[in-house]
Amino acid sequence: MGKLDGKIAVITGGSTGMGLATAKLFVQEGAHVVITGRDQAALDAAVQEVGAGVEAFRSDISKLAELDALRAYVESRHGRLDILFANAGSAKPGLFEQVTDEDFEFTVGINFKGTFFTVQKLISLMQAGGSIILNTSIQGVRGTAGLSVYSATKAALRSLARSLTAEYGPKGIRINALAPGYIGTDIMRRTGLSEEMIREMKNQATAHTPLGRMGTGHEIAKAVLFLASDESEFVTGVELTVDGGWAQV
Protein backbone atom coordinates (compact mmCIF):
# COMPACT_ATOMS: atom_id res chain seq x y z
CA MET A 1 0.00 0.00 0.00
CA GLY A 2 1.46 3.36 -1.06
CA LYS A 3 1.47 6.61 0.84
CA LEU A 4 -0.32 8.37 -2.03
CA ASP A 5 -2.70 5.68 -3.26
CA GLY A 6 -5.41 7.18 -5.45
CA LYS A 7 -4.09 10.74 -5.24
CA ILE A 8 -3.95 13.08 -8.24
CA ALA A 9 -0.80 15.19 -8.33
CA VAL A 10 0.55 17.94 -10.56
CA ILE A 11 4.28 18.63 -10.68
CA THR A 12 5.38 21.71 -12.61
CA GLY A 13 8.85 21.47 -14.10
CA GLY A 14 8.42 17.72 -13.88
CA SER A 15 10.45 16.58 -16.88
CA THR A 16 13.91 16.83 -15.32
CA GLY A 17 15.80 17.10 -12.04
CA MET A 18 13.93 17.34 -8.76
CA GLY A 19 10.56 17.37 -10.49
CA LEU A 20 11.22 14.16 -12.39
CA ALA A 21 12.64 12.43 -9.31
CA THR A 22 9.50 13.41 -7.41
CA ALA A 23 7.22 12.19 -10.19
CA LYS A 24 8.92 8.79 -10.08
CA LEU A 25 8.54 8.51 -6.32
CA PHE A 26 4.93 9.70 -6.34
CA VAL A 27 4.02 7.05 -8.92
CA GLN A 28 5.78 4.40 -6.85
CA GLU A 29 3.65 5.49 -3.88
CA GLY A 30 0.40 5.11 -5.80
CA ALA A 31 -0.33 8.59 -7.17
CA HIS A 32 -1.32 9.50 -10.70
CA VAL A 33 0.91 12.37 -11.76
CA VAL A 34 0.59 15.11 -14.35
CA ILE A 35 3.96 16.67 -15.14
CA THR A 36 4.34 19.99 -16.91
CA GLY A 37 7.16 21.83 -18.63
CA ARG A 38 7.98 23.97 -21.65
CA ASP A 39 9.92 21.35 -23.64
CA GLN A 40 7.66 18.76 -25.25
CA ALA A 41 10.56 16.46 -26.13
CA ALA A 42 11.75 16.44 -22.52
CA LEU A 43 8.21 15.75 -21.31
CA ASP A 44 7.85 12.85 -23.74
CA ALA A 45 11.16 11.40 -22.57
CA ALA A 46 10.11 11.73 -18.93
CA VAL A 47 6.84 9.89 -19.56
CA GLN A 48 8.76 7.07 -21.22
CA GLU A 49 11.17 6.95 -18.28
CA VAL A 50 8.51 6.90 -15.54
CA GLY A 51 6.03 4.67 -17.33
CA ALA A 52 2.46 3.99 -16.22
CA GLY A 53 0.99 6.45 -13.78
CA VAL A 54 2.29 9.67 -15.33
CA GLU A 55 1.06 11.92 -18.11
CA ALA A 56 2.47 15.15 -19.52
CA PHE A 57 0.91 18.49 -20.39
CA ARG A 58 3.08 21.14 -22.03
CA SER A 59 2.65 24.41 -20.16
CA ASP A 60 4.74 27.53 -19.56
CA ILE A 61 3.84 28.78 -16.08
CA SER A 62 4.80 32.35 -16.98
CA LYS A 63 1.85 32.48 -19.42
CA LEU A 64 -1.54 32.72 -17.73
CA ALA A 65 -3.42 31.39 -20.76
CA GLU A 66 -1.36 28.21 -20.59
CA LEU A 67 -2.11 27.88 -16.87
CA ASP A 68 -5.81 28.19 -17.69
CA ALA A 69 -5.36 25.38 -20.19
CA LEU A 70 -3.56 23.27 -17.56
CA ARG A 71 -6.39 23.77 -15.10
CA ALA A 72 -8.99 22.82 -17.72
CA TYR A 73 -6.98 19.71 -18.62
CA VAL A 74 -6.67 18.50 -15.02
CA GLU A 75 -10.34 19.17 -14.33
CA SER A 76 -11.53 17.39 -17.48
CA ARG A 77 -9.22 14.40 -17.01
CA HIS A 78 -9.42 13.92 -13.25
CA GLY A 79 -12.07 16.24 -11.80
CA ARG A 80 -9.94 17.21 -8.83
CA LEU A 81 -6.41 17.78 -7.57
CA ASP A 82 -4.94 16.42 -4.33
CA ILE A 83 -1.29 17.46 -4.50
CA LEU A 84 0.57 20.30 -6.22
CA PHE A 85 4.36 20.46 -6.23
CA ALA A 86 5.04 23.93 -7.65
CA ASN A 87 8.57 23.09 -8.65
CA ALA A 88 9.18 24.95 -11.92
CA GLY A 89 11.76 27.71 -11.69
CA SER A 90 14.64 29.34 -13.48
CA ALA A 91 17.13 32.18 -13.28
CA LYS A 92 19.40 34.43 -15.27
CA PRO A 93 22.37 34.91 -12.95
CA GLY A 94 24.18 38.22 -13.11
CA LEU A 95 25.82 40.82 -10.92
CA PHE A 96 23.38 43.39 -9.55
CA GLU A 97 24.49 46.30 -11.75
CA GLN A 98 24.30 44.12 -14.84
CA VAL A 99 20.72 42.87 -14.36
CA THR A 100 18.51 44.04 -17.23
CA ASP A 101 14.78 44.56 -17.28
CA GLU A 102 14.53 41.45 -19.47
CA ASP A 103 16.53 39.38 -16.96
CA PHE A 104 14.37 40.62 -14.09
CA GLU A 105 11.08 39.94 -15.87
CA PHE A 106 12.23 36.47 -16.92
CA THR A 107 13.13 35.30 -13.42
CA VAL A 108 10.25 36.99 -11.62
CA GLY A 109 7.82 35.89 -14.32
CA ILE A 110 8.63 32.23 -13.81
CA ASN A 111 9.66 31.92 -10.17
CA PHE A 112 7.20 34.24 -8.46
CA LYS A 113 4.45 35.31 -10.85
CA GLY A 114 4.32 31.89 -12.51
CA THR A 115 4.20 30.00 -9.22
CA PHE A 116 1.67 32.44 -7.73
CA PHE A 117 -0.76 31.97 -10.59
CA THR A 118 -0.13 28.23 -10.83
CA VAL A 119 -1.43 27.92 -7.29
CA GLN A 120 -4.26 30.38 -7.91
CA LYS A 121 -5.50 28.51 -10.98
CA LEU A 122 -5.29 25.02 -9.48
CA ILE A 123 -6.24 25.45 -5.83
CA SER A 124 -9.95 25.60 -6.65
CA LEU A 125 -9.67 21.94 -7.73
CA MET A 126 -8.63 20.99 -4.19
CA GLN A 127 -10.72 19.99 -1.22
CA ALA A 128 -9.86 19.53 2.45
CA GLY A 129 -6.81 17.30 2.71
CA GLY A 130 -5.09 18.87 -0.29
CA SER A 131 -1.37 19.63 -0.09
CA ILE A 132 0.63 22.28 -1.91
CA ILE A 133 4.43 22.41 -1.81
CA LEU A 134 6.28 25.47 -3.11
CA ASN A 135 9.88 24.91 -4.17
CA THR A 136 11.95 27.70 -2.62
CA SER A 137 15.70 27.60 -1.94
CA ILE A 138 18.23 28.23 0.78
CA GLN A 139 19.13 31.24 -1.39
CA GLY A 140 15.97 32.82 -0.03
CA VAL A 141 17.75 33.27 3.31
CA ARG A 142 21.36 33.52 2.15
CA GLY A 143 23.16 36.17 0.18
CA THR A 144 25.04 35.14 -2.95
CA ALA A 145 26.62 37.48 -5.48
CA GLY A 146 25.00 37.17 -8.88
CA LEU A 147 21.73 35.74 -7.62
CA SER A 148 19.93 38.84 -6.31
CA VAL A 149 16.75 38.45 -8.37
CA TYR A 150 16.59 34.68 -8.00
CA SER A 151 17.06 34.87 -4.24
CA ALA A 152 14.40 37.56 -3.91
CA THR A 153 11.85 35.44 -5.77
CA LYS A 154 12.53 32.49 -3.50
CA ALA A 155 12.10 34.66 -0.40
CA ALA A 156 8.80 35.87 -1.89
CA LEU A 157 7.59 32.29 -2.25
CA ARG A 158 8.40 31.62 1.40
CA SER A 159 6.22 34.59 2.32
CA LEU A 160 3.49 33.36 -0.01
CA ALA A 161 3.39 30.00 1.78
CA ARG A 162 2.67 31.81 5.05
CA SER A 163 -0.09 33.97 3.55
CA LEU A 164 -1.79 31.05 1.83
CA THR A 165 -1.60 29.01 5.03
CA ALA A 166 -3.55 31.72 6.84
CA GLU A 167 -6.11 31.86 4.03
CA TYR A 168 -6.58 28.17 3.24
CA GLY A 169 -5.82 26.48 6.55
CA PRO A 170 -9.46 26.84 7.65
CA LYS A 171 -10.42 25.02 4.44
CA GLY A 172 -8.19 22.08 5.29
CA ILE A 173 -5.63 22.72 2.54
CA ARG A 174 -1.99 22.66 3.64
CA ILE A 175 0.64 24.88 2.02
CA ASN A 176 4.32 24.34 2.78
CA ALA A 177 7.62 25.38 1.26
CA LEU A 178 10.63 23.18 0.60
CA ALA A 179 14.06 24.80 0.43
CA PRO A 180 16.73 22.71 -1.30
CA GLY A 181 20.39 23.40 -0.92
CA TYR A 182 22.77 22.56 -3.75
CA ILE A 183 21.34 19.52 -5.49
CA GLY A 184 23.23 17.49 -8.07
CA THR A 185 20.90 18.05 -11.04
CA ASP A 186 21.50 19.82 -14.34
CA ILE A 187 19.56 22.93 -13.29
CA MET A 188 22.66 25.06 -12.76
CA ARG A 189 23.89 24.43 -16.29
CA ARG A 190 20.45 25.05 -17.79
CA THR A 191 20.13 28.42 -16.06
CA GLY A 192 23.23 29.70 -17.84
CA LEU A 193 25.95 29.33 -15.23
CA SER A 194 29.40 28.84 -16.68
CA GLU A 195 31.31 25.65 -16.01
CA GLU A 196 33.68 27.67 -13.83
CA MET A 197 30.79 28.98 -11.73
CA ILE A 198 29.32 25.49 -11.42
CA ARG A 199 32.66 24.09 -10.24
CA GLU A 200 32.97 26.88 -7.68
CA MET A 201 29.45 26.30 -6.36
CA LYS A 202 30.10 22.57 -6.07
CA ASN A 203 33.33 23.30 -4.19
CA GLN A 204 31.41 25.61 -1.84
CA ALA A 205 28.77 22.96 -1.29
CA THR A 206 31.41 20.41 -0.33
CA ALA A 207 33.33 22.82 1.88
CA HIS A 208 30.41 24.46 3.70
CA THR A 209 27.82 21.67 3.97
CA PRO A 210 28.22 19.72 7.22
CA LEU A 211 27.36 16.50 5.39
CA GLY A 212 30.19 17.27 2.97
CA ARG A 213 28.39 16.77 -0.35
CA MET A 214 25.64 17.97 -2.66
CA GLY A 215 22.17 16.48 -2.36
CA THR A 216 20.35 14.32 -4.88
CA GLY A 217 17.03 14.70 -6.62
CA HIS A 218 15.77 11.57 -4.88
CA GLU A 219 16.53 13.09 -1.47
CA ILE A 220 14.43 16.11 -2.39
CA ALA A 221 11.66 13.83 -3.66
CA LYS A 222 11.50 12.03 -0.31
CA ALA A 223 11.05 15.34 1.49
CA VAL A 224 8.31 16.39 -0.96
CA LEU A 225 6.61 13.04 -0.37
CA PHE A 226 6.55 13.71 3.36
CA LEU A 227 4.90 17.10 2.86
CA ALA A 228 2.44 15.67 0.32
CA SER A 229 1.36 12.67 2.36
CA ASP A 230 -0.73 12.21 5.49
CA GLU A 231 2.49 11.74 7.45
CA SER A 232 2.61 15.55 7.63
CA GLU A 233 -1.12 16.11 8.14
CA PHE A 234 -0.55 18.62 10.98
CA VAL A 235 2.28 20.44 9.21
CA THR A 236 1.48 23.64 7.33
CA GLY A 237 3.09 27.02 6.78
CA VAL A 238 6.63 25.73 7.27
CA GLU A 239 9.71 25.86 5.11
CA LEU A 240 11.44 22.50 5.25
CA THR A 241 15.12 22.98 4.47
CA VAL A 242 16.88 20.08 2.75
CA ASP A 243 20.46 21.28 2.38
CA GLY A 244 22.74 18.96 4.31
CA GLY A 245 22.93 21.59 7.05
CA TRP A 246 24.57 24.39 5.04
CA ALA A 247 22.16 27.22 5.91
CA GLN A 248 21.69 25.95 9.47
CA VAL A 249 25.15 26.29 10.98
Backbone hydrogen bonds in HBPLUS format (Angstrom, degrees):
<---DONOR---> <-ACCEPTOR-->    atom                        ^
c    i                          cat <-CA-CA->   ^        H-A-AA   ^      H-
h    n   atom  resd res      DA  || num        DHA   H-A  angle D-A-AA Bond
n    s   type  num  typ     dist DA aas  dist angle  dist       angle   num
A0004-LEU N   A0029-GLU O   2.82 MM  25  5.24 151.6  1.90 144.6 147.4     1
A0007-LYS N   A0004-LEU O   3.01 MM   3  5.49 165.7  2.03 143.2 141.9     2
A0006-GLY N   A0030-GLY O   3.20 MM  24  6.18 140.0  2.37 141.9 133.5     3
A0032-HIS N   A0007-LYS O   2.87 MM  25  6.24 164.5  1.89 168.5 172.0     4
A0082-ASP N   A0008-ILE O   2.90 MM  74  5.24 155.5  1.96 142.1 149.7     5
A0083-ILE N   A0008-ILE O   3.06 MM  75  6.35 149.7  2.15 153.3 154.6     6
A0009-ALA N   A0032-HIS O   2.92 MM  23  6.19 165.4  1.95 161.0 163.3     7
A0034-VAL N   A0009-ALA O   2.79 MM  25  6.18 157.7  1.84 154.2 161.5     8
A0010-VAL N   A0083-ILE O   2.91 MM  73  6.35 151.1  2.00 149.3 157.0     9
A0085-PHE N   A0010-VAL O   2.91 MM  75  6.29 167.3  1.92 165.9 170.2    10
A0011-ILE N   A0034-VAL O   2.90 MM  23  6.28 159.8  1.94 157.0 160.9    11
A0036-THR N   A0011-ILE O   3.05 MM  25  6.38 149.3  2.14 153.6 152.5    12
A0012-THR N   A0085-PHE O   3.20 MM  73  6.58 152.4  2.28 154.0 161.4    13
A0013-GLY N   A0036-THR O   3.00 MM  23  5.52 116.6  2.41 110.8 127.4    14
A0014-GLY N   A0036-THR O   2.91 MM  22  5.57 147.1  2.02 153.8 164.1    15
A0020-LEU N   A0016-THR O   3.08 MM   4  4.79 162.7  2.11 114.0 116.7    16
A0021-ALA N   A0017-GLY O   3.02 MM   4  6.27 166.1  2.04 156.5 160.8    17
A0022-THR N   A0018-MET O   2.96 MM   4  6.07 150.8  2.05 142.6 150.3    18
A0023-ALA N   A0019-GLY O   2.91 MM   4  6.17 153.0  1.98 145.5 153.3    19
A0024-LYS N   A0020-LEU O   3.01 MM   4  6.29 161.4  2.05 154.5 158.1    20
A0025-LEU N   A0021-ALA O   3.17 MM   4  6.41 161.2  2.21 143.0 147.6    21
A0026-PHE N   A0022-THR O   2.82 MM   4  5.98 164.2  1.84 156.4 161.1    22
A0027-VAL N   A0023-ALA O   3.03 MM   4  6.19 162.6  2.06 150.5 154.5    23
A0028-GLN N   A0024-LYS O   3.04 MM   4  6.29 158.3  2.08 146.1 152.4    24
A0029-GLU N   A0025-LEU O   2.99 MM   4  6.24 135.7  2.19 142.2 154.2    25
A0029-GLU N   A0026-PHE O   3.06 MM   3  5.04 127.9  2.34  93.2 107.4    26
A0031-ALA N   A0026-PHE O   3.01 MM   5  5.44 164.3  2.03 147.4 142.3    27
A0030-GLY N   A0027-VAL O   3.00 MM   3  5.16 163.5  2.03 111.3 113.3    28
A0033-VAL N   A0053-GLY O   2.92 MM  20  6.25 167.4  1.93 157.8 158.9    29
A0055-GLU N   A0033-VAL O   2.88 MM  22  6.37 148.1  1.98 158.1 168.3    30
A0035-ILE N   A0055-GLU O   2.86 MM  20  6.31 159.9  1.90 161.2 165.5    31
A0057-PHE N   A0035-ILE O   2.94 MM  22  6.33 152.3  2.02 163.2 170.3    32
A0059-SER N   A0037-GLY O   2.89 MM  22  5.41 151.3  1.98 135.7 143.3    33
A0043-LEU N   A0039-ASP O   3.00 MM   4  6.30 155.5  2.06 151.5 159.1    34
A0044-ASP N   A0040-GLN O   2.87 MM   4  6.11 162.1  1.90 153.8 158.2    35
A0045-ALA N   A0041-ALA O   2.99 MM   4  6.22 157.1  2.05 145.8 152.0    36
A0046-ALA N   A0042-ALA O   2.94 MM   4  6.14 151.3  2.03 144.1 152.0    37
A0047-VAL N   A0043-LEU O   2.97 MM   4  6.27 158.4  2.02 154.2 159.2    38
A0048-GLN N   A0044-ASP O   3.10 MM   4  6.37 159.0  2.15 147.2 152.6    39
A0049-GLU N   A0045-ALA O   2.96 MM   4  6.19 147.5  2.07 142.3 151.6    40
A0050-VAL N   A0046-ALA O   2.88 MM   4  6.11 160.1  1.92 157.0 161.0    41
A0051-GLY N   A0047-VAL O   2.87 MM   4  5.74 162.6  1.90 148.0 154.0    42
A0063-LYS N   A0060-ASP O   3.04 MM   3  5.73 167.3  2.05 124.4 127.5    43
A0066-GLU N   A0063-LYS O   3.02 MM   3  5.47 127.6  2.30 108.2 121.1    44
A0067-LEU N   A0063-LYS O   3.16 MM   4  6.58 142.4  2.31 144.8 156.0    45
A0067-LEU N   A0064-LEU O   3.10 MM   3  4.94 122.1  2.45  91.4 106.5    46
A0068-ASP N   A0064-LEU O   2.89 MM   4  6.21 151.6  1.97 150.6 158.3    47
A0069-ALA N   A0065-ALA O   3.06 MM   4  6.34 149.5  2.16 137.6 145.7    48
A0070-LEU N   A0066-GLU O   2.95 MM   4  6.19 146.9  2.06 136.7 145.6    49
A0071-ARG N   A0067-LEU O   2.92 MM   4  6.20 162.8  1.95 151.7 155.3    50
A0072-ALA N   A0068-ASP O   3.01 MM   4  6.25 163.9  2.03 148.8 153.2    51
A0073-TYR N   A0069-ALA O   2.93 MM   4  6.10 152.2  2.01 144.2 152.1    52
A0074-VAL N   A0070-LEU O   2.94 MM   4  6.23 168.8  1.95 159.6 160.8    53
A0075-GLU N   A0071-ARG O   2.93 MM   4  6.11 167.0  1.94 155.3 159.3    54
A0076-SER N   A0072-ALA O   2.91 MM   4  5.99 160.5  1.95 145.7 151.3    55
A0077-ARG N   A0073-TYR O   2.90 MM   4  5.99 156.4  1.96 151.6 158.2    56
A0078-HIS N   A0074-VAL O   2.82 MM   4  5.64 160.5  1.86 148.2 154.1    57
A0079-GLY N   A0075-GLU O   2.87 MM   4  4.24 130.7  2.12 106.1 119.7    58
A0081-LEU N   A0125-LEU O   3.03 MM  44  5.30 144.3  2.16 130.1 124.7    59
A0131-SER N   A0082-ASP O   2.95 MM  49  6.41 156.2  2.01 154.3 161.4    60
A0084-LEU N   A0131-SER O   2.96 MM  47  6.47 153.7  2.04 154.7 161.8    61
A0133-ILE N   A0084-LEU O   2.82 MM  49  6.23 163.7  1.85 166.7 171.3    62
A0087-ASN N   A0085-PHE O   2.94 MM   2  5.52 121.8  2.29 110.3  93.9    63
A0086-ALA N   A0133-ILE O   2.84 MM  47  6.07 144.5  1.96 157.4 169.1    64
A0135-ASN N   A0086-ALA O   3.09 MM  49  6.04 162.9  2.12 149.1 144.5    65
A0094-GLY N   A0146-GLY O   2.90 MM  52  4.44 156.0  1.96 128.1 132.0    66
A0098-GLN N   A0095-LEU O   2.80 MM   3  5.35 151.3  1.88 120.9 130.7    67
A0099-VAL N   A0096-PHE O   3.29 MM   3  5.52 165.8  2.31 109.2 113.5    68
A0104-PHE N   A0100-THR O   2.94 MM   4  6.21 165.4  1.96 154.1 157.8    69
A0105-GLU N   A0101-ASP O   2.91 MM   4  6.08 169.7  1.92 153.8 156.3    70
A0106-PHE N   A0102-GLU O   2.98 MM   4  6.05 154.0  2.04 145.1 152.3    71
A0107-THR N   A0103-ASP O   3.13 MM   4  6.38 171.7  2.14 155.7 156.1    72
A0108-VAL N   A0104-PHE O   2.95 MM   4  6.03 171.2  1.96 160.3 162.6    73
A0109-GLY N   A0105-GLU O   2.78 MM   4  5.43 146.9  1.88 133.1 143.8    74
A0110-ILE N   A0106-PHE O   3.21 MM   4  6.37 144.9  2.34 141.6 148.4    75
A0111-ASN N   A0107-THR O   2.86 MM   4  5.84 152.2  1.94 156.5 159.9    76
A0112-PHE N   A0108-VAL O   3.08 MM   4  5.17 139.7  2.25 120.8 132.9    77
A0113-LYS N   A0108-VAL O   2.85 MM   5  6.08 154.2  1.92 159.4 166.5    78
A0114-GLY N   A0109-GLY O   2.84 MM   5  5.61 125.5  2.14 117.2 133.6    79
A0116-PHE N   A0112-PHE O   2.80 MM   4  5.87 166.4  1.82 157.5 162.0    80
A0117-PHE N   A0113-LYS O   2.99 MM   4  6.20 170.3  2.00 158.5 159.6    81
A0118-THR N   A0114-GLY O   2.93 MM   4  6.00 139.8  2.09 138.8 150.6    82
A0119-VAL N   A0115-THR O   3.08 MM   4  6.30 166.8  2.09 155.2 156.2    83
A0120-GLN N   A0116-PHE O   3.00 MM   4  6.28 162.1  2.03 144.4 150.2    84
A0121-LYS N   A0117-PHE O   2.90 MM   4  5.88 162.4  1.94 143.0 146.8    85
A0122-LEU N   A0118-THR O   3.13 MM   4  6.23 152.2  2.21 145.8 153.0    86
A0123-ILE N   A0119-VAL O   2.87 MM   4  5.60 151.8  1.95 158.4 161.1    87
A0125-LEU N   A0122-LEU O   2.95 MM   3  5.63 162.6  1.98 121.2 127.0    88
A0126-MET N   A0123-ILE O   3.00 MM   3  5.32 164.0  2.03 114.1 118.3    89
A0130-GLY N   A0127-GLN O   2.99 MM   3  5.82 144.1  2.12 150.1 153.9    90
A0129-GLY N   A0172-GLY O   2.80 MM  43  5.61 177.1  1.80 133.6 134.6    91
A0174-ARG N   A0130-GLY O   2.96 MM  44  6.27 163.3  1.99 157.6 152.9    92
A0132-ILE N   A0174-ARG O   2.82 MM  42  6.15 155.6  1.88 154.8 163.2    93
A0176-ASN N   A0132-ILE O   2.91 MM  44  6.31 164.3  1.93 164.5 167.4    94
A0134-LEU N   A0176-ASN O   2.85 MM  42  6.31 159.7  1.90 151.6 157.1    95
A0178-LEU N   A0134-LEU O   2.86 MM  44  6.16 153.9  1.93 165.2 164.7    96
A0136-THR N   A0178-LEU O   2.82 MM  42  5.70 155.8  1.88 139.9 147.1    97
A0140-GLY N   A0137-SER O   3.06 MM   3  5.57 164.1  2.08 111.3 116.5    98
A0138-ILE N   A0180-PRO O   3.09 MM  42  6.09 150.3  2.18 157.0 149.7    99
A0141-VAL N   A0138-ILE O   3.07 MM   3  5.66 164.5  2.09 114.7 119.5   100
A0142-ARG N   A0138-ILE O   3.11 MM   4  6.29 124.8  2.43 139.0 154.1   101
A0147-LEU N   A0144-THR O   3.16 MM   3  5.75 154.5  2.23 142.6 141.6   102
A0151-SER N   A0147-LEU O   2.85 MM   4  5.83 168.6  1.86 156.5 160.3   103
A0152-ALA N   A0148-SER O   3.09 MM   4  6.17 155.0  2.15 139.8 146.7   104
A0153-THR N   A0149-VAL O   3.01 MM   4  6.32 154.7  2.07 154.6 160.9   105
A0154-LYS N   A0150-TYR O   3.13 MM   4  6.44 151.6  2.22 149.1 156.9   106
A0155-ALA N   A0151-SER O   2.98 MM   4  6.28 151.9  2.06 149.3 157.0   107
A0156-ALA N   A0152-ALA O   2.98 MM   4  6.19 149.0  2.07 142.7 151.4   108
A0157-LEU N   A0153-THR O   3.06 MM   4  6.36 147.1  2.17 141.6 149.4   109
A0158-ARG N   A0154-LYS O   3.16 MM   4  6.47 148.1  2.27 140.3 148.3   110
A0159-SER N   A0155-ALA O   3.13 MM   4  6.48 155.4  2.20 146.6 152.5   111
A0160-LEU N   A0156-ALA O   2.89 MM   4  6.17 151.4  1.97 145.0 153.9   112
A0161-ALA N   A0157-LEU O   2.98 MM   4  6.25 152.0  2.06 147.8 153.4   113
A0162-ARG N   A0159-SER O   3.11 MM   3  5.27 121.1  2.47  98.6 112.6   114
A0163-SER N   A0159-SER O   3.08 MM   4  6.46 163.4  2.11 154.3 158.3   115
A0164-LEU N   A0160-LEU O   2.88 MM   4  6.04 170.8  1.89 161.2 163.3   116
A0165-THR N   A0161-ALA O   3.03 MM   4  6.04 143.9  2.17 135.8 145.4   117
A0166-ALA N   A0162-ARG O   3.11 MM   4  6.47 155.6  2.18 150.7 155.8   118
A0167-GLU N   A0163-SER O   3.12 MM   4  6.40 146.4  2.24 141.8 151.4   119
A0168-TYR N   A0164-LEU O   2.76 MM   4  5.76 160.4  1.80 153.4 157.7   120
A0169-GLY N   A0165-THR O   2.86 MM   4  5.16 140.1  2.02 135.3 141.0   121
A0171-LYS N   A0168-TYR O   2.93 MM   3  5.12 141.5  2.09 104.1 116.1   122
A0173-ILE N   A0168-TYR O   3.28 MM   5  5.58 162.7  2.31 148.7 143.7   123
A0172-GLY N   A0169-GLY O   2.90 MM   3  5.16 163.9  1.93 115.0 119.3   124
A0237-GLY N   A0175-ILE O   2.85 MM  62  5.76 159.1  1.89 143.8 150.9   125
A0177-ALA N   A0238-VAL O   2.82 MM  61  6.11 168.4  1.83 161.1 163.9   126
A0240-LEU N   A0177-ALA O   2.88 MM  63  6.23 159.3  1.92 150.4 144.8   127
A0179-ALA N   A0240-LEU O   2.82 MM  61  5.95 161.4  1.85 138.6 144.9   128
A0242-VAL N   A0179-ALA O   2.89 MM  63  5.97 163.8  1.92 138.4 142.7   129
A0181-GLY N   A0242-VAL O   2.98 MM  61  6.07 136.6  2.17 138.0 127.0   130
A0215-GLY N   A0182-TYR O   2.93 MM  33  6.26 164.0  1.96 152.3 153.2   131
A0185-THR N   A0183-ILE O   2.75 MM   2  5.75 137.6  1.93 110.4  96.8   132
A0184-GLY N   A0215-GLY O   2.79 MM  31  5.90 174.1  1.79 147.6 147.3   133
A0190-ARG N   A0186-ASP O   3.09 MM   4  6.35 158.8  2.14 154.2 160.8   134
A0191-THR N   A0187-ILE O   3.02 MM   4  6.18 130.6  2.27 145.2 156.4   135
A0193-LEU N   A0188-MET O   3.35 MM   5  5.93 153.2  2.43 168.3 161.2   136
A0192-GLY N   A0189-ARG O   3.22 MM   3  5.53 163.4  2.25 108.9 112.8   137
A0198-ILE N   A0194-SER O   2.92 MM   4  6.24 157.5  1.97 153.6 160.3   138
A0199-ARG N   A0195-GLU O   2.94 MM   4  6.13 159.3  1.99 145.9 151.1   139
A0200-GLU N   A0196-GLU O   3.01 MM   4  6.24 157.5  2.07 145.9 152.0   140
A0201-MET N   A0197-MET O   2.92 MM   4  6.15 158.8  1.96 149.1 154.6   141
A0202-LYS N   A0198-ILE O   2.93 MM   4  6.14 155.7  1.99 149.4 156.1   142
A0203-ASN N   A0199-ARG O   2.91 MM   4  6.14 152.3  1.99 145.6 153.6   143
A0204-GLN N   A0200-GLU O   2.89 MM   4  6.17 153.3  1.96 147.4 154.8   144
A0205-ALA N   A0201-MET O   2.88 MM   4  6.11 155.7  1.94 144.7 151.6   145
A0206-THR N   A0202-LYS O   3.02 MM   4  6.27 157.7  2.07 147.1 152.1   146
A0207-ALA N   A0203-ASN O   2.92 MM   4  6.08 157.7  1.97 146.7 153.4   147
A0208-HIS N   A0204-GLN O   2.80 MM   4  5.75 161.0  1.83 156.7 160.1   148
A0209-THR N   A0205-ALA O   3.06 MM   4  5.50 142.1  2.21 135.7 141.9   149
A0212-GLY N   A0209-THR O   2.72 MM   3  5.10 154.5  1.79 115.8 124.9   150
A0211-LEU N   A0244-GLY O   3.36 MM  33  5.34 147.0  2.48 146.5 151.8   151
A0219-GLU N   A0216-THR O   3.12 MM   3  5.27 125.1  2.44  98.6 112.1   152
A0220-ILE N   A0216-THR O   3.24 MM   4  6.67 151.4  2.33 147.9 155.3   153
A0221-ALA N   A0217-GLY O   2.92 MM   4  6.19 159.1  1.96 148.5 154.9   154
A0222-LYS N   A0218-HIS O   3.01 MM   4  6.27 149.2  2.11 145.0 151.5   155
A0223-ALA N   A0219-GLU O   3.37 MM   4  6.61 148.2  2.48 136.4 143.7   156
A0223-ALA N   A0220-ILE O   3.01 MM   3  5.20 121.6  2.36 100.8 115.7   157
A0224-VAL N   A0220-ILE O   2.92 MM   4  6.29 156.2  1.98 155.4 162.9   158
A0225-LEU N   A0221-ALA O   2.87 MM   4  6.08 157.1  1.92 148.4 154.9   159
A0226-PHE N   A0222-LYS O   3.16 MM   4  6.39 151.9  2.24 138.1 144.4   160
A0227-LEU N   A0223-ALA O   3.19 MM   4  6.54 160.6  2.23 148.1 152.0   161
A0228-ALA N   A0224-VAL O   2.85 MM   4  6.05 140.6  2.01 149.2 161.5   162
A0229-SER N   A0225-LEU O   2.96 MM   4  5.93 139.9  2.13 149.4 157.7   163
A0232-SER N   A0229-SER O   3.26 MM   3  6.14 171.4  2.27 119.3 121.8   164
A0233-GLU N   A0230-ASP O   3.16 MM   3  4.74 150.8  2.25 114.0 108.4   165
A0235-VAL N   A0232-SER O   2.89 MM   3  5.15 154.4  1.96 127.2 124.9   166
A0246-TRP N   A0243-ASP O   3.38 MM   3  5.80 177.8  2.38 115.8 116.2   167
A0248-GLN N   A0245-GLY O   3.10 MM   3  5.14 151.5  2.18 105.1 113.7   168
